Amino acid sequence: MTKENDGLLDRLTAIAETKRQAMDAWGFYFRVGALGFDAVRESTSRSTFYRYRKLLNLAGVDDAMIKEGGKLPERPKPVFVQEWVPTAKTSATLKQIEDAHSDAITDESAND
C-alpha cells in the first residue's frame, strides 16, 4: 500500500455513505488491478460495479485509472510563486518604459 492509495481510502471515506462502502470500493479498485477490469466486471453485479465505479470517480479516480488498477499516479505538487516586488530603481525603469509606450501610442493615434 502506498501513500497515494491511503489518500484514496480517505477520499472514499469522506464521500461514501458508510465506512464499509468506502472499504468495499477501495478493495474493488485493487481487485481490478489484480484480476483485470473485465474479470471483475463479470464477477460483480451490475449495480455494485457501477456504484463502486461512481464512488471512485467522485474520489478523483477516472475510468482509465480504474482499468489500470494498482498504484495511483502521484498528483503534481503545488507550485508556490513568490510575489515579485520591484526595487526603487526597477520601478523608475518600468515607469520610463510605460511612459515611452504611452507616448508611442499617442503619436500613432495622432498620425491616423
matplotlib code that plots the C-alpha trace (Angstrom):
import matplotlib.pyplot as plt

x = [0.0, 1.3, 0.8, -1.3, -3.6, -4.0, -5.3, -7.8, -9.3, -9.5, -11.3, -13.7, -14.5, -15.3, -17.8, -19.3, -22.5, -20.7, -17.2, -18.0, -19.0, -15.7, -13.7, -15.5, -14.9, -11.3, -11.0, -12.8, -10.1, -7.3, -9.3, -9.4, -5.6, -5.1, -7.7, -8.4, -11.2, -13.3, -12.9, -14.1, -17.0, -18.2, -17.9, -19.6, -23.3, -24.1, -25.4, -22.5, -19.9, -21.4, -21.8, -18.1, -17.1, -19.1, -17.6, -14.1, -14.9, -16.1, -12.9, -10.8, -10.1, -11.1, -12.1, -8.6, -7.0, -9.6, -8.8, -5.1, -5.7, -2.9, -0.8, -2.4, -0.2, 1.2, -0.6, 1.6, 3.0, 1.6, 3.8, 4.5, 5.1, 6.9, 5.5, 7.9, 8.3, 10.3, 13.0, 13.0, 15.5, 13.4, 10.2, 11.8, 12.9, 9.4, 7.9, 10.2, 9.1, 5.4, 5.8, 7.6, 5.0, 2.2, 3.9, 4.3, 0.6, -0.4, 1.9, 0.4, -3.1, -2.3, -0.9, -4.0]
y = [0.0, 3.4, 6.9, 7.8, 4.8, 5.7, 9.1, 7.2, 5.5, 8.8, 10.4, 7.4, 7.5, 11.2, 10.7, 7.2, 6.7, 4.3, 3.3, -0.2, 1.1, 3.1, 0.0, -2.1, 0.4, 0.6, -3.2, -3.2, -0.9, -3.3, -6.4, -4.7, -4.3, -7.9, -9.7, -7.2, -4.9, -7.3, -10.2, -8.0, -6.6, -10.1, -11.3, -8.3, -7.5, -4.6, -2.3, -2.9, -2.5, 0.9, 2.0, 1.4, 3.0, 6.1, 6.3, 6.0, 8.7, 11.0, 10.3, 11.5, 8.2, 8.3, 5.2, 4.8, 4.7, 2.1, -0.1, 0.1, -0.7, -0.8, 2.3, 5.7, 8.2, 10.9, 14.1, 17.0, 19.0, 22.6, 25.3, 28.2, 31.5, 34.3, 37.7, 40.0, 43.4, 45.8, 47.9, 51.7, 51.6, 48.9, 51.0, 54.0, 52.0, 50.5, 54.0, 55.2, 52.2, 52.8, 56.5, 55.7, 53.2, 55.6, 58.4, 56.0, 55.0, 58.7, 59.6, 56.7, 57.9, 61.5, 60.3, 58.3]
z = [0.0, -0.9, 0.4, -2.7, -2.1, 1.6, 0.3, -1.9, 1.1, 2.9, 0.0, -0.4, 3.3, 3.1, 0.2, 0.8, 2.8, 5.1, 6.0, 4.8, 1.4, 1.2, 2.1, -0.4, -3.2, -2.2, -2.3, -5.7, -7.1, -6.1, -7.3, -10.7, -10.5, -9.6, -11.7, -14.5, -15.3, -17.4, -14.9, -12.0, -14.1, -14.9, -11.3, -9.8, -10.0, -12.4, -9.7, -7.3, -10.1, -11.1, -7.5, -6.8, -10.2, -9.3, -5.9, -7.3, -9.9, -7.2, -5.3, -8.3, -10.0, -13.6, -15.6, -17.2, -13.7, -12.6, -15.6, -14.8, -11.1, -8.6, -7.7, -8.4, -10.2, -7.9, -8.1, -9.0, -6.2, -5.9, -7.3, -5.0, -6.6, -4.8, -5.4, -7.2, -5.6, -7.7, -6.1, -6.4, -9.3, -11.1, -10.5, -12.1, -15.2, -15.5, -15.3, -18.1, -20.3, -19.6, -20.4, -23.7, -24.6, -23.9, -25.9, -28.9, -28.8, -28.6, -31.5, -33.6, -32.8, -33.8, -37.2, -38.1]

ax = plt.figure().add_subplot(projection="3d")
ax.plot(x, y, z, "-o")
ax.set_aspect("equal")
plt.show()
